[in-house]
Amino acid sequence: MSQSSYLEDICSWDLSTCKQRLSDALPELLSLFSSASISTDKQLLVLKTLTTSFLPCIDINDAEIKLYSQILPQTSELFDKTLVAITTTLNDHHDEHLQDTLLQCLKVIVDILDCLDRCLHHVSSHGNKTVKLEKVQSIPTTVIHVVKGSYNHCKESTSVYGNAFSLVSESLGQLFKKSFELEKMLLSLLQTVIVSSSEDDVTTLTQVCHGLYDICTVISDVDDTVLLRTWKSLVEISTKNKAILKDTLKVCDMIQVLCHEIQSTYEYLLQLAADSEISGSQGTNEKIFGRKFKVCRFFVTIVMTLVKDFNGYLGPCYEDLYKLIVALLSMSPPSVYASPVNAAKMKDMKQSLLIFIEPLVSMLVPSKQFAEVLTKSNQDVLPEHCFPHCMLLIQVVKELPSQRGEVIDLWVNPTNLPEDETRDDIIKSVFVSINKCYIELSLPIHVPGLMSDGRPFKEVSLYEHVCVHLCALVATLPSVYFHIVENNLLENVLSVNLYPALLAMDVWCFIARSGSQSLVTHYVDLLVGLSETLPSNTSNLYLNITTLVKRLVSLLDQHGQGEFVEKYPIDRFCQVWVTLPLSAFAHQAVRPLVCQQIINYSVENIKTWMDAPTQTKSALVQLETYLKLLCNVYQDTNTTSLPVSSHLHASTVQIVSRLWTVLQVEKITSHNATYYLVVLSSWIIPVLQADELSQIVACLLQGLQASPSLIFRLAVTQFLGNFRKKVISQPREQGEILGKLPCLFSEVLSHSNVLIHQQALEAFSVFAEETVYEQIVPECLQKGNIQDVVVNFLSKVPFTGGVDLPSDVDQLRHQCTAITQYMQSHNQQVSELHLNQEIKSETFKNADTPTNSEPFCKRTKYDDTEFSDAVHR
C-alpha cells in the first residue's frame, strides 16, 4: 500500500479503531513523519492525524515518551521551513499565483498551531489533576518557539510582505489571534505543572522562562495586552521556582530590558503630559496616557519583584538599575533638565511611579555590586545626572542607620581589593556629588523635607536636605568610623569648592554641638593650631578654617570661652582674633573682657603705628589688622550698648578721628586698611562729632574722585546707609556735610558695577526714608538717569535692561563653567589636595580624642539657621 493510501485509510478510522491498532500504526506514522523525503503537505497531514486521532488514545503519563518527544522538535522545524518558504515565494517575482501560495503557507502555520493546541488540550483534559513537568517537557519549548516566530512574523509583516501585505493582512490577523490563544493555554498549563529539582526539569523550566522573555522582547512594540500577560506569567513562574532557577535564569537580561521599557515609557508619558500642558487637549491623548501609565507602573512592579526575589543573583544589572533611577529623576521636577509638564499628571507620576525608588534602593543597599556602582572613585557623571546621583546617595544615607553592621561597613569603610575597582566611602561620595550640583544648590531647587512634630512635609533646599541626612548618619555611626568622618570633614573644609566646604563646616558644628565641651575645645585647639600654619590671607583654606573656628568658639560654654581667652591672648594670637567677631562670645561674663582686650590692644598699636617716624604702604598691613580687630567689636553691637567703659569707647573714636587726619585716603583707596577704616567709621557715626564727620565726608569725596577700588566704593555705600539717623546740630558743619552727601550718593548710584549699584540703591532707600534732611534727597539724583532707576527700585519695578536676559539656570551654567576653568588653569585642587594629605597625616595621627567611648550624642539635633551663612571676610 502506498503512503497516500495508507494515510487516507488511517484518517478514516474512528477512535476505537485507533486504540486497537495504536501499537502498529503509531510507529509507522512516526517513521513517516520523520522521513527526509516527505513533502510538507504530507508531513502536516501526518501531524494532524497523530494529534487528532491517536493522541486521545495515549495516556498523559506516556504521551511525552511515545509522541511529544518524537514529533514536537520536528514540528518546530516544519514551522521554520514554512517561514522560509514564504520568504522564498516573495523573492520569486515570477510567481503568478503569489496570493494563493502565501495564503497556503499561512494556513500551514495555522494548522501547526491547531496541532499544538490539541496537545495542550490533551494535557488539560484530565480535570484538576496536576501534571509533572517531565511528562510534558517537549510541549512548552515547542509552543514558545512557534508562538515567538508567529509574533515576530506578524511584527515584521509590513517589511516582509511589502506590496503584498494587503493580500494576506486578514490571515495574519488570524495568525496573531491564534498565537495569543495558544500562548494563554500554555501559560495556564505552566501554572499547574509540578516542577522537581532534577537537572532535566531545571533545564526545561529555564528554557521556558528564557523563551517567554524572548517573546516579551519581540512583542514589546506590538500589543500591550500580550506583553503584560507574558511578563506577568514569566515573573510568576520565575519567583515561584526561584530556589531552583536562581543560578540558571538570566534575571539580569530581564531587568535590563525592563529598565529600558520603563525609561522609554516614562519619556513617552512626559511627552504626552507636556503636549497636554501646551495644547490643553483631552480625549485620545488622555486614553493613551492612561494606558501607558498602567503599563509603566506594571513594569515597575515587575522590576521590584525580580530584585526582591533574586537579589544577590542580579549580575551586572545593578548598573542598569542605577542608570534607570538617575534617568527618571533627571527627567522629573525639580531637576533643571526636566521639561515643563502638566502639574496634575506629574503629581500622579511621582506618587505612582517614582515612589518605587525608595523601596528599590532599600533592597539594593546591602549589595556590594550596587555600592561599587554608586561610589566608584573618579566617577564621570553626566551634567544632567549630577543632581539625581546626589539624591540617590542621600537615599542610601537615609537607609544606612537601619542597616546591619556589615552593611554600614560596606558603605562607610569600603575595602578596596586589588581586583576590585577603587571606590570611595559614602560620606566622601556625598561631598564629591554636591560639588557637581552647583546649579541646583545656587538656585536653589527644593525637595521634600522631613516630617516634623506630625506636621506635613515641607519643601527644603537641596543643601538642607543633604545636610540633614548627612548629620543624621553621622549621629548614628559607631565610634569606630569616627576617623573617617573627621578625615572627610577636614579634607572638605580645606577645599577650594564652596558648597562642600560649607557642608563640612555645618556637619562639624553639628558634631560639636551634639558632643561634650571637651570635644568642642579639642576641635577649636586643633583648628587654631592649623590656622597658625597658614598665611593669614583671603585664601579658601584660611577663610574656611577661621570661619569654622568662629562657629565652634560660639558653641563653647562660659567656662570654655573664658579658657579660650586665657589660652590665646591677643598679643600672641592676633591673627586668630582678627577672624572672631564679638558675636561669637555670647556669655555676658566673657564679652566685656574680650571687648576690653581687643580695644586696648588695637588702640595702643594704632597709636604706636601713627607715632612712627614714617608710614609706608607695607606698614598698612599692620594697620589693617588692628582696624579689623576693632571692626569685629563694633560690627554686631550698637555703639551705645558696648560692654566697655565710656573712656575705652572714647579712645576708639579718638583714634579713628586721628587716622583720618594722618592718612591721605585718596592715595590708598585700593588698600584694605582704608576699607576697614571707612567701615569702622560707619559704625561709630552716632558718636562722631560734627567736625570729625565733616572731615570724613570730605576725605570720602576726595577718594571717590580719585578712581578708587571697588572695595572702597562698597565701604562708602555702607557709610552712607548708616548716616540715615544722624543729626548735625552745628550749622557750619551741617552745611559742609549736607553739601557733600549728594555728591557721594551720585557717585555710587551711577557706578556701572552691579554690586556697587545695588548696595548704593539699598543705602539710598533707607537714607531717604529715615533721614531728617529730606531737602537733600532730590539733590542726590541729579546725575544722569539716576532718578528713574531709583524710582523703579523703590517701586519694586523689575529690571529689564531692554534685552532678553539669560535664565537663572543659563547664568549658573556659565558661572559653573567659568569656575571650573579657573580651577583648572590655576591648578588649585592639586596643590590643596597635597596640603590636605600633609595636614591630615600630622593632625589626626596625634589626635587625642577618646576612642573607647562614643564621641558625641546619638541624636539628630539640627539647626538650620546657619544654612544661609557665607564665608565672611
Secondary structure, DSSP 8 states (H G I E B T S, - for coil): --HHHHHHHHHT--HHHHHHTHHHHHHHHHHHHT-TT--HHHHHHHHHHIIIIIGGGS-HHHHIIIIIHHHHHHHHHHHHHHHHHHHHHHH-TT-TTHHHHHHHHHHHHHHHHHHHHHHHHHHHTTTT---BGGGSTHHHHHHHHHHHHHHHHHHTHHHHHGGGHHHHHHHHHHHHHHHHHHHHHHHHHHTT-B--SSHHHHHHHHHHHHHHHHHHHHHTTT-HHHHHHHHHHHHHHHHHTHHHHTTTS-HHHHHHHHHHHHHHHHHHHHHHHHHHHHH---THHHHHHHHHHHHHHHHHHHHHHHHHHHTT--GGGHHHHHHHHHHHHHTSTTSTT-----HHHHHHHHHHTGGGHHHHHHHHTT-HHHHHHHHBTT----GGGHHHHHHHHHHHHHHGGGS-HHHHHHHHS----TTS--B--HHHHHHHHHHT-HHHHHTT-EEE----TT----EEEHHHHHHHHHHHHHHHS-GGGHHHHHHHHHHHHT-S-HHHHHHHHHHHHHHHHHB-HHHHHHHHHHHHHHHHTS-SSS-HHHHHHHHHHHHHHTTS-HHHHHHHHHHS-TTT-HHHHHT--GGG---TTTHHHHHHHHHHHHHHHHHHHHHSS---TTTHHHHHHHHHHHHHHHTTS-GGG-SS-HHHHHHHHHHHHHHHHHS-GGGSTTSHHHHHHHHHHHHTGGG--HHHHHHHHHHHHHHHTT---HHHHHHHHHHHHHTTT-----HHHHHHHHHHHHHHHHHHHT-S-HHHHHHHHHHHHHHHHH-S-GGGTGGGG-STTHHHHHHHHHTT----TTS----HHHHHHHHHHHHHHHHHHHTHHHHHHHHHHHHHHHHTTS----SSS-SB-SS----GGGTT-----
